[in-house]
């Protein structure tokens, strides 16, 4: 059974940093692309970043470029999202999702995912 559990959210001041974790169980992480999404109150869910299965190539939304870094530790079966220079507009619930043999890119955010986590709340105060 594919399961994803996010952690690492919290309250941080503008300009601060957080590292989100997405812990996987029930599947071999390297065979899955992992995508990070977020959903702010009253807004649609949007893709933030993703990392490919296999070669681990990455892709970032414009809002995340230069500030966020996605990485994967296959041994720990965990994907991380390091978020620096946080802004109040980054406030949202952040979700990770997995797709078997997926390739990172904007298309991934619009495809069906095999598993979703329940999310972790990030609040950035001004």
C-alpha positions as CSV (number, residue, x, y, z in Angstrom):
1,X,0.0,0.0,0.0
2,X,1.5,3.3,-1.2
3,X,1.6,5.8,1.6
4,X,3.0,9.3,1.8
5,X,3.3,11.4,5.0
6,X,4.4,15.0,5.0
7,X,6.0,16.8,7.9
8,X,8.0,19.9,8.7
9,X,5.4,22.5,8.3
10,X,4.9,25.3,10.8
11,X,4.9,29.0,11.5
12,X,7.9,31.0,10.2
13,X,8.6,34.7,9.7
14,X,8.9,36.2,6.3
15,X,12.5,35.5,5.0
16,X,12.8,32.4,7.1
17,X,13.3,28.7,6.0
18,X,11.5,25.4,6.4
19,X,12.3,21.9,5.2
20,X,9.4,19.8,4.4
21,X,9.7,16.0,4.3
22,X,7.6,13.5,2.4
23,X,8.2,10.0,3.8
24,X,7.2,7.1,1.6
25,X,6.2,3.6,2.5
26,X,4.9,0.6,0.7
27,X,6.9,1.2,-2.5
28,X,10.4,1.7,-3.9
29,X,10.8,5.5,-4.0
30,X,13.3,5.5,-6.9
31,X,10.6,4.1,-9.2
32,X,8.3,7.1,-8.5
33,X,8.3,10.7,-9.3
34,X,7.3,12.9,-6.4
35,X,5.6,16.2,-6.8
36,X,5.0,18.9,-4.2
37,X,1.7,20.8,-4.5
38,X,0.3,23.5,-2.3
39,X,-3.1,25.0,-1.7
40,X,-3.7,28.3,-0.1
41,X,-7.0,29.3,1.4
42,X,-9.6,30.1,-1.2
43,X,-7.2,29.2,-4.1
44,X,-6.7,26.3,-6.4
45,X,-4.0,23.7,-5.8
46,X,-0.8,24.5,-7.6
47,X,2.3,22.6,-8.4
48,X,5.5,23.7,-6.7
49,X,8.2,21.3,-7.6
50,X,8.8,17.8,-8.7
51,X,11.5,15.2,-9.0
52,X,11.7,12.4,-11.5
53,X,11.8,8.7,-10.9
54,X,15.2,7.2,-11.8
55,X,17.5,10.1,-12.7
56,X,16.1,12.5,-10.2
57,X,15.8,15.4,-12.6
58,X,13.9,18.3,-11.1
59,X,11.4,21.0,-12.1
60,X,10.2,24.1,-10.3
61,X,7.3,26.4,-10.7
62,X,8.4,30.0,-11.3
63,X,7.3,30.9,-7.8
64,X,9.7,28.4,-6.3
65,X,12.8,28.9,-8.6
66,X,15.8,30.1,-6.7
67,X,14.2,29.7,-3.3
68,X,13.1,26.1,-3.1
69,X,15.1,22.9,-3.6
70,X,13.7,19.4,-4.0
71,X,15.8,16.4,-3.2
72,X,15.4,12.7,-2.6
73,X,17.1,10.2,-0.3
74,X,16.2,6.8,-1.6
75,X,17.8,5.0,1.4
76,X,15.5,7.0,3.8
77,X,12.6,6.8,1.4
78,X,12.1,10.5,1.8
79,X,11.8,13.5,-0.5
80,X,12.6,16.9,0.9
81,X,11.5,20.4,-0.1
82,X,13.9,23.0,1.3
83,X,12.2,26.3,1.3
84,X,14.2,29.5,1.8
85,X,13.4,33.2,1.7
86,X,9.8,32.4,2.5
87,X,7.1,34.9,1.8
88,X,3.6,35.4,3.2
89,X,2.2,34.3,-0.2
90,X,3.9,30.9,0.4
91,X,1.3,30.2,3.1
92,X,-0.6,27.1,2.2
93,X,-1.1,23.4,2.9
94,X,1.7,21.5,1.2
95,X,1.1,18.1,-0.2
96,X,3.3,15.5,-1.8
97,X,2.1,13.0,-4.3
98,X,3.7,10.1,-6.2
99,X,3.5,8.8,-9.8
100,X,4.9,5.5,-10.9
101,X,7.8,6.1,-13.4
102,X,6.9,9.8,-13.6
103,X,9.1,12.4,-15.2
104,X,9.4,15.9,-13.7
105,X,7.9,18.7,-15.6
106,X,4.8,20.9,-15.6
107,X,2.8,18.1,-17.2
108,X,3.2,16.0,-14.1
109,X,1.1,18.4,-12.0
110,X,-1.9,17.7,-14.3
111,X,-1.6,14.0,-14.5
112,X,-3.2,11.4,-12.2
113,X,-1.1,10.5,-9.2
114,X,-0.9,7.1,-7.5
115,X,-0.8,8.4,-4.0
116,X,-1.2,11.6,-2.0
117,X,-0.2,12.6,1.5
118,X,-2.6,14.4,3.8
119,X,-0.6,17.6,3.8
120,X,1.4,19.9,6.2
121,X,0.5,23.5,6.9
122,X,3.1,26.2,6.2
123,X,2.3,29.7,7.6
124,X,4.6,32.6,6.8
125,X,4.0,35.7,8.8
126,X,4.9,39.2,7.6
